[in-house]
Amino acid sequence: MGIAVVTYRRAERLRRLLEAIVLLTREPYELVVAEDGGEDGSVEWCRAQGHAVVSGPNRGVAWNKNRGLFALAALGCDPLLLIEDDVYPVAPGWERDWIEGTRRWHHLAYHHPKVAKHTVSGAGTPADPFVNPAATAQCLSVSARVLGKVGFFDSRFRGWGHEHAEWTTRIKRAGYGFESIVLSDGRGAKAQLYLSGGLTAEHAASFRDDAQARRNRELARSLQGEPLYRRPWQNLAERREFLAEQAAGGIDGNALARRLDGRGA
């Protein structure tokens, strides 16, 4: 199992999350922090605590989540969890539901209270996850099988907005992590599968940028017909930059990068 903690300028929340993971996780795990150039002391604090950190200039959500996903994949983890810094575990052994559920369904999300009202079915257990047509991404899990099918977040998304939905849509296109439902207006939909998974959430200031969101929305529309698989970079310059960040964080990503080189973007 691998856990990638994704953070940007929330040092106190990051510390609380990491302390909770260390205290409450029972199964063996790899932990990597993906830090998006916040320059708030988080990198230094994490390294002082012995946590692996992959960081670099601020590139936005997609690039930063790829930092974490790639590092976990290079370490051979399965399943892989992406956790943002505004949620944290509160139950001993919290990870067990995520491990079991991801083995069954291959892709799950955290059942955040803000989307709970949209739930249409399910008990929220690994065998019977909540089914919900809304989208949220404070914690996402994916199996190594699915990562091998769809790859990473598309690095053409910059800043904030729509990168999660585009990635999850590709996962659904690949046949994983959803249940077909009929909406109240009669349209069919592929609803997300959710767990509470021993986590809780607190409100945190958003880094939403409306101009970025508009640009990313148009980008997401333009990508609908593209192949499922994405590498975490678009060109050789991005590849060099990405792998240099991994190496600086103590992750040898060269073998994985060579495997990805044979995949279509």
Buried (B, 14 or more C-beta within 10 A) or exposed (E): BBBBBBBBBBBEBBBBBBEBBBEBBEEEBBBBBBBBBBEBEBBEBBBEEEBBBBBBEBBBBBBBBBBBBBBBBBBEBBBBBBBBBBBBBEBEEBBBBBBBBBBBBBBBBBBBEEBBEBBBEBEBBBEEBBBBBBBBBBBBBBBBBBBEBBBBBBBBBBBBBBBBBBBBBBBBBBEBBBBEBEEEEEEEBBBBBBBBBBBBBEEEEEBEBEEBBEBBBEBBEEBEEEEEBBBBBEEEEBBEBBBEBBEEBEBEBEEBBEEBEEEEB
